[in-house]
Amino acid sequence: MARIKSKKYLGIYFETLQNGDKAYYITYKENNKKIWLKIGLHSEGIRESFCNQKRNEITTKIRLGEDLPEVAKRKVLTLNEVAKKFFDEKELHNKQNKKTRARVEKHIQETLGNIPLNKITKEQISKVQRDKSEDLAPASVNFIIGQLNAIFNWAIENEIIDKNPCKFVKNIKVDNTRLRYLELDEIKILKERLKDDKLLYYFVILGLSTGGRLQTLCNIKVNDFKDNGTIRLYDFKNESEYYGFIEDSLFNEIKVFIKDIEKKDNDFLFQTTQIENYMNQYYYRQLQPIFDELFNSKIKNLTKQDKVVIHTLRHTFASHLAINNTPILTIKKLMNHSDIKTTMKYAKLSKSSGQEDVSRLTKTFISL
């Protein structure tokens, strides 16, 4: 609801909240800047006359150059403090938020964390963006700035500050023009290399068969496999649940694998340690040396886009779907992309010229 101006007092406003309560505000000028200050709620005993009294105290002290009363000295929280409140609230609605929280808080604490939120500027945000770009991929930097943007927007909604310094900070351009994916003969080589380690073998096979990201694969539970041939997946990037498909023969193999390793319905299929958060690190440390040995060490002047990493399994899934002429919207759904533009980079791999499709359509028209 919009703030409504008092009919009786100057600079006094109130807002009716969704729960029926009223929030009271005063506004005044200090150093030619308009200040909004929340005084309190109707349910707390706050009334327009009390707000008028407080406003008069503040404006008088400003005029006389004296210290403002405590009500006007509202403590602005630091970025660390606000980030904690933001992620605490987010965790109520998204129990899978731990990794995102740890990842973002780490970068916040070492940069702007102890600065009061209202003192952080666009220039400081831009400096963080530049500094992080020296060590992190563009997509990772954009993710951090995006989370900062969300924290500032949350603070505005909760009336902690009134502006967002991230608003005009542009994302770094992400170059995805070259997407490394595994050819069929490379997949065969990889399978042969992993055949004696069933845990790594099925981790990779499910990565190739579902396109799930690293964290998605690490969080597959035994009861996520459904008898109708689907598998429930959780996308931590988009914070959403979606479904993939498991071919019958693979499903039967995995059921035998689950029985062999004695996993229960609610167990994580690929968990190798009691500490759940270490799974990502475990599979990176186990698989990356194998990828380097089989594929990366053989290429001179290897670029980042050409390097085979765990995420390459996801690109391989989407790329071979496109090569086999899977409709782009179907690929979008199977990859759980939030934007079709992300999926369109795979469209160039399609071998279909459209001639067969037009031929089928024309025959339909002629047969009518």
N, C-alpha and C positions, 0 to 999 in steps of 0.2 A: 504494500500500500504506500501511496505517496504521503509525504509529510504535509500536515495541514497547519496553516498559520493561525495563531491565537487571535481571536476577535477582540480580546481585552488587553493583551500585553504585547509590547514591541519586542521582536526578536525571539519570541517563544513559539515553538512548533511541537506538534505531537503526531504520532504515527500509530495507527491501529494494527496490532499484530495478528497473525493467523489464529492464535489461541484466544483472541478477544481482549487481551491486555493492551495497555497503551504505553508507548515509550515517549518520554519527553526530552526535548532538545532545546538548547539555546544557541544563538548565533551572535557573534560580535566581531569587531575588527581589531586586529593587533598588527602594527607595522604595515598598515594598508592591505592586510591579508584577511579575508573572511574566514573565521574559525567556526566550526560546528562542534558542539560538545554535548554528548549525551549525559543527562542528569540522572535519569532512572526510570523506573516503571510505576504505573498507577498502583499495581499490586504491592509495591514497596512503600506506598504512602506518599508518593510524589504527586504534586498538584501544580497547576499553572502559577499560583501565587508564590510557591516556593521557588520555582524556576526563575520568576521575575526577581525575587530577592537575591538569588545567586548571581544572576546576570548583572544586577546593579552593583553588587560587591566587586565583581570582576572588572567592569567598565570603569568604576571609580578608581580602583587600584592601578589600572592601566593609565588612566589620566594623571594620577599622582606619581606614577613611576615606582610604585611599591610592589612588593612580591605578591603574586597572585595567590588566592586561597587554594587549598589542596584540591578542591573539585576541578580546578582548571589546570592543575599540574598532572594531568593524566599520564601515567607511565606508559611509554610506548615500548612494547616488547621487542627483544632482539629477533633476528631472523631464526636463530636456533630455537628460541622459545615458541615462536609462531609455527615453525615447521613441525615441532613436536605436537602441538595442538591439532594441526592440519592432518598429520598422519594418524594420530590417535582417533580422530573422528572418522577418517577414511577406513581405518581398520575395522570399525564397527560394521561396515557394509561390505568389506572385502577382506576376508581372512587370509588371502594369498598375497598380501601387500608387503610382506616382510623384506623381500629382496629389494624391491623398488625403494622402500624406505631406507634401508641400509646404504644402498648405492647413492642415493641423493644426499642423505644427511652427511655422508663422508665428504662429499665435494663441498657442501655448504659450510661445514665446520671449519674446513681449512682455508676458506676464502672470506666470506662475508658474515659468517655465523654470529659473531659477537657485536655486530653493528645494529643499532636500533632500526626497526623496519622503515620508519619514515625518513631516515637519513641516507638510505641506499639510493643511488642515482643510476640513471641509464648508462652513464659512462663506466660505472663500476661493474655493472652487469656485462657490458661489452668487453671490459678487460678480462673478466672471468671467462667469457666465451673465447677470446683470443688465446689466453693462457692454456686453457683446456685443449684447444685445438692442436697444441704442440705435441700432446701425448695421446689424445683420444681420436677415434674416428668421428667424422662429421655427424653421423647419425647419433652417436653417443652424446656429443656436445649438445645437439639439438634437443635430445631427451632431457638433459639436465636443465637447460634453459626453459624448456616446456614445463617441467615440474616447478621451477621457480615462479614461472608465470601463474601456475595454478595456485601456489601458496599465496602470492600477492592478491589474486582475485578473491581467494577465500578470506583473506584479511579485510578486504574492502567490504565484502558481504557481511562480515561480522563487526564492521565499524571500528576496526583497529587503526586503519589508515584510510586515506581517501584517493590515492592514486597508485598506479602500477608502473614502475620504471621499466618493466620488461615489455611494455606495450609496443614500443617502436624499435625493439631489437629484432632484426631479421634473422631467420634461420640460415645456417651455412648450407650452401648448395651441396647435395649429396650426389656423387658421381656413381651411378649404377649402370653405366653404359655397357660395361663388360661384366657379365655374370658367369663365373666359373661354375660349371656343373660337370658331373662325372659321366663320361661316355659308357656305353654298355660293357665294353671290354675292361674299362677301369673298375667298374662295379664288380665284375667277375674276379679281378685281381684282389680287390679289397675283401670280398667274401672269402676267398681262399686263404688270405692272410689271417682272418679272424676266426676261422672255423673251429679252432681248438679252445677258444674262449667264448663260451655261449652267452655270457653276460654282455660282452662287447658286441658280439655278432648280432644278437637280437635288438640291442640298442640301435645299431646302425640300420638294420633292416626296417625297424619301425620308423626311424628317421626318414628313410627312403620311401616308405610306404604311406606315411601320413603327412610328411612335410612339417612335422612339429619342430618348434624351436628347442634349444637345449633344455631350458627350464621346463618346457611342456613335457618333453620326454622323461625328464627326471621325476616328474610328478604323476606319471601314469600309475594307477593302482590296479590291482588284480581285478577288482569289481568294475573297472572302467570298460572291460571287454564285454560286449553284449552278444547274446546268442543269435541276434538277427544280423550279425556280421559287421556291426558298427563298433567304434571305440570312442569313448568320451574323452575329450581333450580340453585342457584349459590354456588359454592364450594370455600370458602374463603381460604382454605388451599392450594388448587391447582390453585386458581385464574382462574377458568373456569366455563362456563355455561354448564349444562347438563339437561337431562329430566328424570322424573320418570313417573309412571303410577298411576292413581287414578281409583279404581273400581267404577262402575256405581252407586251403592247404596250409597257409601261413598260420591261420587261427588254430588249426589242429596241432601244428608244431609248437606254438606258444603254450597251448594247454598242457602239453607234455613237459615243456620247459618249466612251467609254473609248478607242476607236480614234483618234478625232480628237485627243485630248489626249495620245496616245502613252504611256499608263500601262502598266506591266508588272504581272504577276500579284501580286507582293508589295508593290506600291506602295499608299500610302494614296490613296484616290480623290480626296479633297478637300484634299490637302496643297498649300499655296501657298508654303511657305517651307521652308528646310532645317531649321529648328528646329521639331521636332514639337510641342512644348508651346505654341507660339504660335497653333496652329490655332483653339483655342477663342476666343481674343481676336479673331482675324481675322474670324471669322463673326459674332461679337457686334457688332463695330464696323461691319461692312458691312450687317448686316440690321436692327439696332435703329433706325437713323435712318429706314429704309424703313417699318418697322412704325409708328414715331411719325408719320411723314408721312401714311400711308394710314389709320390707325385711331385712334391715341391723341390726336392734336392736335385732333380733332373733338369730343372729349368733355370737358365741363366737370366740374371736381371729380373727376377720374379717381382711382379707388382702386387700390391695388396689385393686387387680385384682378381688376380690369377691364382692366388694362394688357396689351396684346399684346406678348409677348416670344418668344424662340426656344422656350421651354418650352410656349408656347401651341400649337405644332404637335403636341406630344405629347397635350395635352388634346383637341385637335381630332380626332385619330385615334381616341381612346377614345370621345369624345362621339358621333361619327357612327356608330361601331359600335353604341353603345347605342341611338341613334335608329332604327337599322335592325334593332333587335330581336335583336342578337347576344347569345347567352347570356352571363351575367355571368362564368361560369367560363372561357369562351373568351376574353373580354376580359382577365381576370386573366392568363391564359397569354400572350397576345399582348403585354401590357404588361410581363410579367415581374415582376409584383408579388409580394412575399413574403407579403403578408397580404391576405386577401379584403376586409378592412375598407377598405383603400385603394381597391379597385375599386368598392365599393358606392356611392361618391359619384356614380358615373355611372349607376347603376340608375334613378334618377328621370327620366332622359332617355328611357327606353324608352317608345314609344308603344303598346306592346302591352298590352291589358287582360287578355289570357289567354283571351278568348272563342273566338278561332279555334283555339287549342290544345285547349281543352276540347271544342270541336265535333268536331275531328278524332279525338280520343280516344274520344268517345261513339260516333261512327260506326263506329269499329273494334270497340267492344264489341257494337254492334247487329248488325254483320255476322258475328259469330262463330256 
